[in-house]
Amino acid sequence: MKLREVLGKYSKDEVYDLYMAICYSNKGYEKITKGKMIEEIIKQFQAENYLYNLCTKRELDCLKKIKNRQIRLNNIAKYEWEIRELNKKLILSGIIIFEEQEQNVKVALDYYQKNSDKVHDQLATFIIGFVKTNANMVVKAVDSMVRQLFNITTPDDAYFGHPLIHFYCGFYMKYLPSFNKDVEMIYYRDYDPFLEEIDDLRQEMGIAGNLEFDPQDYLDIFYYGFPINKPSVKKMYDEIIKLQKYDIIFDFIDMARVFNDNDILCYDLLDEKQIKIVEDALLDMPCAVMNGFTPKNYELEKVKEEEYNKKFLIVPQNNAKLCKRAADEFYKLYLALLDYVNNKYKINPKIKKIYKQEGLNVNELIPIDAYLWENKDKIIDEFVNNNLYHFTEEELNKVKEFKKSRTDKYVIVGFDREYTMFLTEGIIYMVKGIRDDLDDILNPLNIPIIVNTTLLMFNGKIIYNSFFTMENIQMGNDFKLAVIKEMDKAIKYYHL
């Protein structure tokens, strides 16, 4: 049977999906014909070791048996997974090797025989199973975990280009608020139509935290679709595999796992006993919209989260800011200082005036502010000595007090009536807002919140420099517990 003829009967959309999964230098859908894609697919299989790397050890063993005519209709069920995947990969039609693939298969099996002692698929199958579990993930997060688990020390991350990974997983760029930029994502190709829905549900249902897992789970998810080493899941698998339409049922179960939605299950194909077995198993399966937590562990984490959240003080603020006169005075001195920095050191030449200027773009001031605090002693001494803004001695003394500043990453851990609590290195700094109470700027229900800012002294109070950059990431229970333990030992400071 000829692969060209079979692919010729596919729609352009179907061929394009295969073209994207198999070939590397891809063209856009409108810029390539179906015939050209078919030729590119066939050409890719002729690349050195491509077919060998596209197949798992199990598939290569199956191919060897097929080539040696050791698989017949009476034992085909034993190799059902391998045959199904080899058909998806356009190597087999049924149990017949395509004519265009015969030489590629021979080369791959010869190479496999010489290298049979090498485990060439474990890393790739683990990554695919991990990505499938979560539907989509940040590439750097997967990379970091894989390096740790497999003790990979080289800077080369070329394993993401492995044919096996490339076939099952795709890549795209996505803006993430937690990174404040577009980041590279990896996703499981079969879930491509559902990614937006998964992301929306993850925002609603997802939790953060250190996930305890067995690496074998992800290998099992690659091969079986489920972590069958868990007793409840194995029981389900053994029950469903006996049914006539088990492959369809497994597809529905997988979607129920991804979305944590048992309504997706095909109840008309199951009896009451089987439904109960499936629903019990789903409680032990990692769920994509729950960031890989199982529903059972998710409920435990939610209980912990509620318990931990009670440890963070949330009192409506009433007097947790400077009075209007003091706030006006601070901005008068502070904006003059930024004006001096920008004029002398040309941080942003586009800004001609900051002092006594209305309608300033706050984002344009951030680099100037950063330069100020990086060089605070030198700049503040120059500012005071030159006194280009003709401030009084009392005002200049207040500027000198700005030297008592600390630029750092802080965890906001509580709001009381008169202060906001900033935690760092075993110290809780009791901080005043400037014109606003900070519980009007930050949602108290989101604490603990990580912020990057500069704390400084003004009129005997700790304030902040009016700039926050927030790390917009979910804080898991492990992080919250670590913060609570540090809070219990921390000392409150009202001065820097």
Steps between C-alpha positions, in 0.01 A plus 500: 500500500628846410507780754459765229172347389362475854596859587355615169155399633545709816366856518751783489428573868583141598820501296598838646466369856732209413737732316529722809561200729757329276687775313707775657535784247129563466319742274165660570182320397430740211860489374529129428298252297383162621723328245807691615426412865475130410840513331652685799362236737647215295830686472516554878479124562816458293701721737769317695359310801169686470274194500710337772459805726131540413428154642511378857680177587163325511416619149839392365454157652157481338639610162763228523231238559291635212799498267575142604132406455464406867177694549180347372132574550487254790757695707446853371318612816821463699657780295196722468661814642813466289306434179264791562789743556698368201192559286474857635865554412442387139733201529233233483164454333334245723791259549657562160806721461450772238716455189668839555587396856648156436859622459461748788377220726788273397756773578335578835487135607863443399600799709278381786664157499844659534381734777242284678673555834428875485182640649419759235137578582469541877569874513271577207211284622527651848482855362204414276316334791570800722376748239195283427415497870493880511385567140742792462794634700776761496797347318747629759305334781508163322867549417589577863322193634641269232856615567462427869337158456730376223814676624547695177771760549575617147347829384369330187123458514481333159302210644187711443569452129502120535274350228290316758433818699445703185241250376288510816567855618496844341637838603359852501557839661259634761494813715504412870445777760727320747792547258370831359600381153436238234642163600541176309239236578494129420164326452363155428386510137176304550384767747563791264127574443440526875800705620313829549224326694758317711683826578174671600406217734852491640462866601184406685596162647879481491709504813873534548729288710772240499351199333610162628505252217639169388691535169353165399157667492602710202647204312174313561298800382701500178441131430158439654350847541470444877728445803412133522743428783231647730265222615174684426621593150627149427163361609326740260737419215455125542122543507464730199751319276260204492220707343429507129540878460777542757707732278212751476432470873868564581491817287204631700668407828812690396296812423326465838845479659627809317197716587403342836152462356328164541210618284730439202488124565300288253258364759292318239792262437548414870293327764468631858784287630735613225403866549592474869835338414579776247398782735714355781796474264462860382551618858854358481588635155700823455276771359618761248275783621624435856866538395567128526343443842256212527145598607561316827821693575342822373236483773770441763696800369189721513447408867863587573468824307200606707687416820814688397311807379370554854861560610528819295366811673234683300355803679333782302748784489402844624817695575764302310625789286661841535281799563437722194754764606773240555419322171518829308833579663642156419412524132637855484840379625497164323406632156763769531755225573388301194514818291858559617603141419351507152643842409851416618529135397276507189309185590204598280587802283144510366378622839582868532341569837379297796495746790165680532384333182152350456395206284823304543522150355584287803656221290749748353614593852584144607850486339582838655382380840709182465815700420435723803488214750796320344710812561309658787784617726689680224191652337334616822825666617528681165136601512525643852832676440387663175144576620391602151135504610559739792358278772520596867745331733215305655392373157856406408531303824193303398665423166812384684279258690424330166843339531340271758341296225486135406428374149396135516245233428236496775205281586196698609358286778233710667295818526419653835323828567803728482769302316570249225736216594800439268699184580860434401784304662331454837387863532150642459515865401191699598442722198277800431342572164553847353168636374305173530462218746663201334192280538340734243783423256561131575228241550537369858349167391807439282756509780769392535608721208860527379601854401821668396531852638714742700416579862624830639460725801291818492387702801600213727282249312585220260340563162567360154627686196153494337606226250407131520583221266296197597578138428163398368522130581285271708652420837457137594445361847865403541600861440233629737610260773863612462387864526291427810796333670720799421230740625479317832869571564514847343546826690289804413693813404354850478833652388763401245 
